[in-house]
Amino acid sequence: MSNDESLPFVERRNAGGTNPAGTERRQFSNSYSDLSPAAAELGRAIDSYKAEHRRRVMTYEEILEVVTNLGYQKA
């Protein structure tokens, strides 16, 4: 038996799907106020994607999808 098997499982997920404080956990920032308009648009698009797909952290492929959907392309 490995050391991991001897430890009990601790459930840390909230059954309601939100954290107890009632705020969202964001990957990058909690505010868009200090960002340029383009960066704020990207932040909102990423947060929207994460909420829609129930993701806390995104992969590079998912970020690329969001950026591409905003209309950005490689020059």
N, C-alpha and C positions, 0 to 999 in steps of 0.2 A: 504494500500500500504506500502511495506517495504522500508527501506532506499535504498536498492539496486535498486529497480525499479525506483527511482527518478533520478538516475545517468545516464547520456547518455553513450552509448557504444562507446568506443574509439578503433578504428582499429589500432593495432600496428604491424600487420604482414606486411611484405614487399611482394608486389605482385610478385616480381621476385623470391622469395624463398631463397634469400640470404640477409645477413644484408648489410646495406649501405656501410660499410667500405670494403666489399669484402672479409672478413675473415670468417672462420667457427667459430661457437660457439661450443666449446667442453665441455663435461661434466667434464673431469678430468684435462686436460693439453693442452697446445698449442704446445708442443714439446716433442720429444722422446729422445732428446740428453742426458739427465741426467739419463736415465733408463738403466737397464740391458738389454741384448738382449731378454730375455724371456718377460720382462715387456713391452719392445717396441713392440714385436710381438703381445702381448695381446692388447696394445693400438691401433695398426693399425687394428687389427681384430674388435675391438669394434667400431672404427671410420668407418670402412667399413660397418659394420652391420647397424650403424645409418644412413649412407648415403643411403644405399640400401633400408632401410625401412622407410626413412624420419622421423627419431626419433631424438629428441633433448636430451631426457633423457630416459634411459632404465630401465626396471623393473628387479628385481632379476632373474626372469625366463629367460629373454632375455640374461642377462649376463651369466647365467649358460649355456644357449644354445651355446653362443660364446666359452666359456671355454671348453665345451664338444666337440665342433667341432674342436678345436685345438688339441684334443687328451688327454686332462687331464681327470683323473677319480679319484674317491675317493679310497683311499688305504684300 
